[in-house]
Amino acid sequence: MKTIIEPFRIKVVEPIRLTTREEREEIIRRAGFNPFKIHSDDVLIDLLTDSGTGAMSALQWAGVMRADESYAGSASFYRLQEVLRELTGFEHILPTHQGRASERILFELIGGPDKVVPNNAHFDTTRANAEHSGARAVDLPVSEALDPRNRHPFKGNLDLKRLESLLGEVGVARVPLVMCTVTSNASGGQPVSLENLRGIREICDRFGVPFFLDACRFAENAWFIKQREPGQSDRSPREIAREMFDLADGATISAKKDGLVNIGGLLLMRDEDLFRRASDLLILTEGYVTYGGLAGRDLEAMAQGFQEVLDEQYLRYRVRSAEYVGEKLLQAGVQIVEPPGGHAIYLDAGAFCQHLPREEFPGQALVVALYRHAGIRACEIGSVMFGGKDRPPPALELVRLAMPRRVYTQSHMDYVVEAIGELHQRRAEIRGLRLVEAPDTLRHFSARFEEN
Ligand code: F0G
């Protein structure tokens, strides 16, 4: 059979409230042309993020009921610890309320003024937390990542030559660790190969620098490795994921992605001393080490989610559904970041809105147009998210259509494809924006715009 079906049945449904174009016109205007400020009831298909928006399984909900809510030593924590030790091989497992809490603790311990943190491509909160500590966050993507049409199988790879030169230039004393984000969210949801991770490990060993993964989407990355990397097709996603973790000294994880939960994060490491210091900070602001700001039921749902996510049927369906949307859009003449990513399709907003200069935020303008036209909520990944005071504009102006896990069906996606195709026909009508209000960091969450 060629058709890949959603490998689940639906037991609980949520109605979607339909809106008219006139209603949406008023809603987006009131939201300052920023989709983060729209009430979710006013959204038809919500592709703002794949973070915390997935549907939990029957077994996860069963876990919610059996969870142990003890303050210290919760049985649910020990179940989670066992699952993660087996999955990742990391000895020390700290739960946090979400990925950025892990990042804040890590960078408070190892960051600071004068420090330089290399990554294939920092995502927004990782960059913001590194910079908040005073450090400089440096992106080292391979050059293929900068060309949306380039179909290189591992466009998430970190440029090893540039990493070596950076370490040589600034000196190891100033580089507290090297990070690599799997899959690379800032450059199209593109995977990183095992070969590249081994290369990073080798350089880190040679220079004596620790290596951490930002492993939010580790299972999707493992699936891409299985599909695309020579010699990997016979291995299970679990084996491949384990090798990815074995190559690193630690990881920050937002469990809201491949943990298949609505809230939760992890900070994982081998180093005993770092673990002790991280535990102290965790207790200071998040909670005791066996719950880290979560309820026991969240830990239980995570323990189950991290196992389900490596199911081959699930991963095949997951990656295929994004690919399906990507292929249809390309057929309709819409340029996306090729090849399609794991958790999202990224529209090349620069190409879509060729009539708009970067100062008029073509990505944000496209996000606004998509909402107006079809009630679809997407997210700008371009000058709004990564630009700003004292920052160079990012290489690309993109709009991300992030797919919540196990939430939407193929007909929802057909609607999305049709809407974007129609909008593409009328793209010359899309109006540019000007920024009227924004904070210095993470400005995309709260910026307000006016339409030109
Ligand atoms: N790292 C990456 C690569 C991410 O994509 C995110 C979150 C985080 C870290 C932070 O995790 O949200 O749990 O604090 N990305 C979400 C997104 C918000 O929409 O891509 P968090």
Residues whose N, C-alpha, C, O or C-beta is under 5 A from the ligand:
A	BS01	F0G	L48 T49 D50 S51 Q98 G99 R100 F123 T125 T181 T183 N185 D214 C216 S254 K256 G264
